[in-house]
Amino acid sequence: MHFSDDWGLSWVESQYEPRNWSYIYELIGIRDQYLMSTNYGIHRSSNKGKSWELVYATESMGFFDLLAIDNTIYSGTRSWDEYRKRD
């Protein structure tokens, strides 16, 4: 993941764990924090993406379309096994 705070003139790489380079499905900013969903759960950064903390670990579902309304976060989820169980 890369961040720009000057409208794309320069970019800074950000590392996150677990599994750096895993797919990032959604990224939103709420006040002075960022939330990011990957295939390993929900991560939070309080320092503009310099470091990330895994705050909700799950590999059984993905979180898509993160949305913040009045300090409440909403997300659509999808089970990773949704299509694998069909005959």
Contacts in CASP RR format, 6 or more apart in sequence:
PFRMAT RR
TARGET T0000
AUTHOR 0000-0000-0000
METHOD contacts of the structure
MODEL  1
MHFSDDWGLSWVESQYEPRNWSYIYELIGIRDQYLMSTNYGIHRSSNKGK
SWELVYATESMGFFDLLAIDNTIYSGTRSWDEYRKRD
1 13 0 8 1.000
1 14 0 8 1.000
1 16 0 8 1.000
1 24 0 8 1.000
1 27 0 8 1.000
1 36 0 8 1.000
2 11 0 8 1.000
2 12 0 8 1.000
2 13 0 8 1.000
2 14 0 8 1.000
3 11 0 8 1.000
3 12 0 8 1.000
3 14 0 8 1.000
3 48 0 8 1.000
3 49 0 8 1.000
4 10 0 8 1.000
4 11 0 8 1.000
4 12 0 8 1.000
5 48 0 8 1.000
14 45 0 8 1.000
14 49 0 8 1.000
14 50 0 8 1.000
14 52 0 8 1.000
15 51 0 8 1.000
15 52 0 8 1.000
16 36 0 8 1.000
16 38 0 8 1.000
16 43 0 8 1.000
16 52 0 8 1.000
17 52 0 8 1.000
17 54 0 8 1.000
18 40 0 8 1.000
18 54 0 8 1.000
18 57 0 8 1.000
19 38 0 8 1.000
19 39 0 8 1.000
19 40 0 8 1.000
22 38 0 8 1.000
22 39 0 8 1.000
22 40 0 8 1.000
23 38 0 8 1.000
23 39 0 8 1.000
24 36 0 8 1.000
24 37 0 8 1.000
24 38 0 8 1.000
25 37 0 8 1.000
25 38 0 8 1.000
25 39 0 8 1.000
25 62 0 8 1.000
25 63 0 8 1.000
25 64 0 8 1.000
26 35 0 8 1.000
26 36 0 8 1.000
26 37 0 8 1.000
26 63 0 8 1.000
26 64 0 8 1.000
26 65 0 8 1.000
26 66 0 8 1.000
26 75 0 8 1.000
27 34 0 8 1.000
27 35 0 8 1.000
27 36 0 8 1.000
27 37 0 8 1.000
27 66 0 8 1.000
28 34 0 8 1.000
28 35 0 8 1.000
28 66 0 8 1.000
28 67 0 8 1.000
28 68 0 8 1.000
28 73 0 8 1.000
29 35 0 8 1.000
29 68 0 8 1.000
30 68 0 8 1.000
30 71 0 8 1.000
30 73 0 8 1.000
32 46 0 8 1.000
33 44 0 8 1.000
33 45 0 8 1.000
33 46 0 8 1.000
34 44 0 8 1.000
34 45 0 8 1.000
34 48 0 8 1.000
34 49 0 8 1.000
35 42 0 8 1.000
35 43 0 8 1.000
35 44 0 8 1.000
35 66 0 8 1.000
35 73 0 8 1.000
36 42 0 8 1.000
36 43 0 8 1.000
36 44 0 8 1.000
36 45 0 8 1.000
36 52 0 8 1.000
37 43 0 8 1.000
37 62 0 8 1.000
37 63 0 8 1.000
37 64 0 8 1.000
37 66 0 8 1.000
37 75 0 8 1.000
39 59 0 8 1.000
39 62 0 8 1.000
39 80 0 8 1.000
40 54 0 8 1.000
40 57 0 8 1.000
40 58 0 8 1.000
40 59 0 8 1.000
41 54 0 8 1.000
41 56 0 8 1.000
41 57 0 8 1.000
41 58 0 8 1.000
41 59 0 8 1.000
41 62 0 8 1.000
41 63 0 8 1.000
42 54 0 8 1.000
42 55 0 8 1.000
42 56 0 8 1.000
42 63 0 8 1.000
43 52 0 8 1.000
43 53 0 8 1.000
43 54 0 8 1.000
43 55 0 8 1.000
44 52 0 8 1.000
44 53 0 8 1.000
44 55 0 8 1.000
45 51 0 8 1.000
45 52 0 8 1.000
45 53 0 8 1.000
59 80 0 8 1.000
60 79 0 8 1.000
60 80 0 8 1.000
60 81 0 8 1.000
61 77 0 8 1.000
61 78 0 8 1.000
61 79 0 8 1.000
61 80 0 8 1.000
62 77 0 8 1.000
62 78 0 8 1.000
62 79 0 8 1.000
62 80 0 8 1.000
63 75 0 8 1.000
63 76 0 8 1.000
63 77 0 8 1.000
64 75 0 8 1.000
64 76 0 8 1.000
64 77 0 8 1.000
64 78 0 8 1.000
65 75 0 8 1.000
65 76 0 8 1.000
66 73 0 8 1.000
66 74 0 8 1.000
66 75 0 8 1.000
67 73 0 8 1.000
67 74 0 8 1.000
67 75 0 8 1.000
68 74 0 8 1.000
END
